[in-house]
Amino acid sequence: MSGGTEGERASFSGRIGFIIAAAASAIGLGNLWRFPYLTSHFGGGIFVVVYIILALTFGFSLMVAEIAIGRKTGKSCTTAFRELSEKQGWIGTLAGIVPMLIVPYYCVIGGWVFKWFFESASGSLSVLSSDGGSFWWEYITGEAEGMGDPFIWFALFAAACVICIAIGVDKGIEKMSKILMPSLLVMIVVITAYEMTLPGIWDGIVFYLSPDVSKLSMGTFLGATSQIFYSMSLAMGIMITYGSYMRKEDSIEKSVRGISMIDTAVAILAGLLIVPSAFMFGFGDSQSMGLMFVSLPQVFAQMPGGAIVAPVFYLMVLFAAMTSAISLLEAVVSGFMDRFRIERRRSLAMAGSAVAVLGAFCILGFGPLMTDLAPFDQGAGWLGIFDMVTNSLLMPIVAVLTCAFIGFVIKTKPIEDEVEACGNPFRSKGLFRVMIRFVCPICLLAILIFGLADMFGLLSIY
Ligand code: TRP
């Protein structure tokens, strides 16, 4: 971002700068952790196909809408809706709640990554891969090292994010991630190439890449939609804020294509790294959200030089997770500042405390506070509930409201005009209109109804 003149909103320098900044925050645990385990859970190749189709239609339209709202109003999410229509400001407030609920559990998973980095760097890779992959579960439930250890790594991860924001080095971290992110991609390609030489990997690749229509279920759609929101950072006001920093002359349509293509490509690559090998080692469906932490250590344990590759890999994942966590936390902090009219430091202290409390809840949810409230995924605990409430409930609600707001309150015209403000025609205008006014709201409502029915045990989708 380059500083504008006083009073003017700072803006990104050019389309490429915008795409890189948005992609850097979009790429995170969603791509590396969530996408592979959902793919494994929801039928492999067919999930990938559904995901890609949704990214190109639904995700695309929603991201265009959000960025256009942001650029048109020049405001971040809480105030942007109010600016467009006095009565509907609350949609923005609702969207602003989502990051608040995501950051805590994001930091818990960040803590796991931190731990995996530390163990592999200190020569204990064999611990991570021991007992045929049961370490992750023993670790998070406190059986392996007590409940204190996951808490320490969570606290370190969260504190690092808070400190980065407090002392203002978050921009520096983001710059560093521009070097580390491409390196992460190179590492993923190298490790994947090694995996291809493992005997028995082929069946896993077939599972991942060839869609089996008989595995298509309601869950595939539910999972893929929730993943679109999460991975593309939609329905939480983030893209609105990003849009407010975008220059008028840059093309929204081309930027969105760029961001969504990069984000999807990274997810698919991460899936290729994790899903076939998990399938091969027989973890497939059994490990749910631990997939990344059980299958890769097995690969590293066999790989020549694995003892060096593993810590380097986890370090890069750690950075990708941290840049995303920082942008999420930043969204919470500025949301609090706007909402409660408080200064930055107090807002950061409030957000930090909330993260500590809710994060502790997620950690203890695998131990003493274990609950069966999440019938769809045994053992997902409170972390699973946070994940579900945000991605399968709040975000679809925010998205339906956003669609209805654009389709029927302000109408699609102002958004289309904003997209064309750069001087180029809006090439996917037809798609955009149909998606925003009809397809998205109808599908989202269906998903909400099925999701709720599932939650209350009326159906069993997951
Ligand atoms: N998209 C990020 C990921 O894939 C997670 C995320 C959701 C995020 N919302 C965000 C990151 C807002 C930064 C800002 O991990």
Boltz pocket constraint, residues with backbone or C-beta under 6 A from the ligand:
constraints:
  - pocket:
      binder: B
      contacts: [[A, 25], [A, 26], [A, 27], [A, 28], [A, 29], [A, 30], [A, 31], [A, 229], [A, 230], [A, 231], [A, 232], [A, 233], [A, 234], [A, 236], [A, 238], [A, 323], [A, 324], [A, 325], [A, 327], [A, 328]]
      max_distance: 6.0
